[in-house]
Amino acid sequence: MKTFKLVGLSVVHDDLHRQEIPFIDGLIINKEDGQNHWLIETYLDKQYEPIFSELQKRNDEFRLQVTITNRSNDPANMIATVRSITRMNDHISVLMDGLLIRNKTDLAEVVLASLVEKGLQGEALLKEFRQQLNERRGFKNNEEKNANSTIKG
């Protein structure tokens, strides 16, 4: 098994609604079982307990996007279930089982295709592309400015 640092986490409600979940710390472990199964553990503020409690209570699979190791990496899509929630004073630890879904379409291609479909061109296309790509990768404010300068080069 290989363990990686979790740097981004979002629950995907449908194709248009994604809820970023800020967390204090997180790990993601590749079970290396040949079937793309992963364990995801996050340590976060207890205010997010209702989200994960509801998902656990429904005992239903849900879509999750995780960013591993570096914020500049594209998020990976997973189908997940909540295994356990452990309360720790003002925080909780959520342990999830996940199945990595490999998309053949690159994140940048998805973003670009949707913007071209909207009819954007030239500088407006480039500006909106950068903004949406960074949002989907989980960048905020200063990180976004740094990422924009990286995309240019």
C-alpha positions in Angstrom: 0.0 0.0 0.0 1.2 3.5 -0.8 0.2 6.6 1.3 -0.2 10.1 -0.2 -1.0 13.5 1.2 -4.6 14.6 0.6 -4.6 18.3 -0.4 -8.2 18.8 -1.8 -11.6 17.2 -1.2 -15.0 17.8 -2.7 -18.3 16.0 -2.6 -19.9 16.1 -6.1 -23.7 16.4 -5.8 -24.3 16.4 -9.6 -22.4 17.6 -12.7 -23.0 21.2 -11.8 -22.7 21.2 -8.0 -19.5 20.4 -6.2 -19.0 21.1 -2.5 -15.4 21.8 -1.5 -14.8 20.4 2.0 -12.0 22.3 3.8 -10.0 20.0 6.1 -7.1 20.3 8.6 -5.2 17.2 7.4 -5.8 14.2 5.2 -4.3 11.0 3.8 -5.2 8.8 0.9 -4.0 5.3 0.7 -3.8 3.2 -2.5 -4.7 -0.4 -1.5 -2.8 -1.6 -4.6 -5.3 -4.4 -5.0 -5.4 -4.2 -8.8 -9.0 -2.8 -8.6 -8.3 0.9 -7.9 -9.6 0.8 -4.3 -8.4 3.6 -2.0 -8.8 4.6 1.7 -9.4 8.3 2.3 -9.1 9.8 5.8 -9.7 13.4 6.6 -9.5 15.4 9.9 -11.9 18.3 9.8 -14.0 20.7 11.8 -17.1 19.1 13.3 -19.4 21.5 11.4 -19.1 19.1 8.4 -20.3 16.1 10.4 -23.9 16.4 9.2 -22.8 16.0 5.5 -20.8 12.8 6.2 -23.4 11.4 8.7 -26.1 11.7 6.2 -24.0 10.0 3.5 -23.1 7.2 6.0 -26.7 6.9 7.2 -27.9 6.5 3.6 -25.2 3.8 3.1 -25.1 5.0 -0.5 -22.2 5.6 -2.8 -21.4 9.2 -3.7 -19.0 11.0 -6.0 -15.9 12.5 -4.5 -13.1 14.5 -6.0 -9.7 14.3 -4.3 -6.5 16.1 -5.1 -3.4 14.2 -4.1 0.1 15.5 -3.1 0.0 19.0 -4.8 -2.8 21.5 -5.4 -1.7 21.9 -9.0 -2.6 18.2 -9.7 -6.0 17.6 -11.4 -8.6 16.2 -9.0 -9.2 12.4 -9.2 -12.8 11.2 -9.4 -14.0 8.5 -7.0 -17.1 6.7 -6.0 -17.0 6.5 -2.2 -18.7 5.3 0.9 -18.3 6.6 4.5 -16.8 3.8 6.6 -16.6 5.6 9.9 -16.8 9.0 11.6 -14.8 9.5 14.8 -15.5 12.5 17.0 -12.5 14.3 18.6 -13.6 17.4 20.6 -14.3 20.1 18.0 -13.1 17.9 15.1 -14.0 14.7 13.4 -12.1 12.1 11.5 -13.9 10.6 8.5 -12.7 7.4 7.0 -14.0 6.6 3.5 -13.5 3.7 1.0 -13.1 4.9 -2.6 -13.0 3.4 -6.0 -10.9 5.5 -8.4 -12.7 6.3 -11.7 -10.3 6.8 -14.5 -11.7 9.3 -17.0 -10.3 9.2 -20.5 -11.1 12.9 -20.9 -8.6 15.3 -19.3 -10.0 18.0 -17.0 -8.6 20.8 -19.2 -10.4 19.3 -22.2 -13.7 19.2 -20.3 -13.3 22.9 -19.2 -12.2 24.1 -22.7 -15.0 22.2 -24.5 -17.7 23.7 -22.2 -16.3 27.3 -22.8 -16.1 26.8 -26.6 -19.7 25.5 -26.5 -20.7 28.8 -24.8 -19.1 30.7 -27.7 -16.2 32.2 -25.9 -13.2 33.2 -28.0 -9.8 35.0 -27.7 -8.9 36.7 -24.4 -12.3 36.1 -22.9 -11.9 32.3 -23.5 -8.4 32.3 -22.1 -9.4 34.2 -19.0 -12.5 32.1 -18.2 -10.5 28.9 -19.0 -7.9 29.8 -16.4 -10.5 30.7 -13.8 -12.6 27.6 -14.2 -9.6 25.3 -14.4 -8.3 26.7 -11.1 -11.7 26.5 -9.4 -12.0 22.9 -10.3 -8.5 22.2 -9.0 -9.4 24.0 -5.8 -7.3 27.1 -6.1 -8.3 30.2 -4.2 -7.2 33.9 -4.3 -3.3 34.1 -4.1 -2.9 30.5 -5.2 -5.0 31.3 -8.2 -2.8 34.3 -9.2 0.2 32.1 -8.9 -1.4 29.3 -11.0 -2.4 31.8 -13.7 1.2 32.9 -14.1 2.2 29.2 -14.3 -0.4 28.5 -17.0 0.9 31.3 -19.2 4.4 29.8 -19.3 
